[in-house]
Amino acid sequence: MRKSKLETYEAILSALAKRPLTVDSIAYRTNMECTILEQFLNSLMKNGLVQERFTRRKKVYAITERGMSVFRALSFQRYLDKIAKSIKTMSTTVETASPPTIQSDESKKNEE
């Protein structure tokens, strides 16, 4: 199943949340082609969520404070969606299950 743009952005931010990475490393962790990934990275950089850093040997991408805030918000939203789905499932299960009937001693005597 294909990821939405939002899920793709979240996956990229998630990969960068631990440490700065090269394009190849991000592509591997997010299972994306480098050319497509670079387009997403450019968009994230334009919005101030990711920044390029140059080391002696290579170019890496790092998440910014703003990017980390957005990543936390997206992760929290996913968590809330998961809880809401669980509650809905439990609610449906409770509604469909019929409770056992408990008869008191008085009702048993009346039936006899």
N, C-alpha and C positions, 0 to 999 in steps of 0.2 A: 504494500500500500504506500502511496506517495505521501510524503510529509507536506504539511501546509508551510507557508512562508514563516509563520510565527513559530512553528515547531522547529524549522531549520535554524532560525535566529537563536532560539533557545538552546539548541544542540551546540551551536558554535560558541555561545557564551558559556555554556557548561564546560566545554572543552578548555576554554581559556580561564575559567574560574580558579583553577589550581596553580597554573603558571603560564608564562608566555610560551607560545609555540610557533613553529614554522608553518607555512602553508601546507606542506606535505603531512606534517603531524596532525594538523587540524582535519585535513581531508581524510586521513586514515581513521581518526576517532569519530568522525561524523558520517563516514561512508559516502563522501561526495567527490566529484571530479574537481580538480584544482581550478580549472577555468571558471566553473560555476561558483565555486567557493570564493574566488577572488571578487566576483560581483557582489556577493553577500557581504564580504569583508569591507568593500568600498562603501556600501550602504551603511554599515555599522560605524565606520570611521566618520562618514559625513554627519552622522547623528551623535557623535561624541561618545559612543559606547565602547569602541575599540581604538587602539592607537598602534601605529607602527613603531618599532624600535629597531635600531641597527646595532649589531654587535660587530666585533672584528671580522667574524667569518660569515655571518648570515643575517637575514632580516627576519624578525619575529613579530608576532602580534600579541598584544596584551590587552586585557580587559581594563577599562577605566573604572573609577568609583561610580560614575553614573551607570556604566554598563553592569556593574555588580548589583546596583540597586534594582535595575530593570530585571536582571536575572533572578534575584530573590523574589521579586513580585511575581514573575512568571511561574517560578517554582511553587510559590505559596498558592497561586491560583490553581495550579494543577493538583496540589494537595487538597484544596477545598473541593474541587470537582470530584476527586476520588472519594472523599468523605460523603459528599452529597449523593453520589451514586450508590454507595454502601447503605446509606440510610434509606434511600428509596427502595433498594432491594430488600432490606430487612422489613420495611413497612409493608411491602407487597406480600412478603412471606407470612407476616403476622396476620394480615387480612385474609389470606386464603386458608390458613390453618384454622380448623374448627376446634374450639376449646373443649376439653372433656367435660361432661356434665357430672356434677357431684350431687348425689342425692343424700339428703339428711335421713336420719333414722326415722323421723316422723313421716316423710314421704314414702319410705319403703313400707312402713306399717299401713299407710292408707291404700297402697297399691295391693296389698295382700288382702 
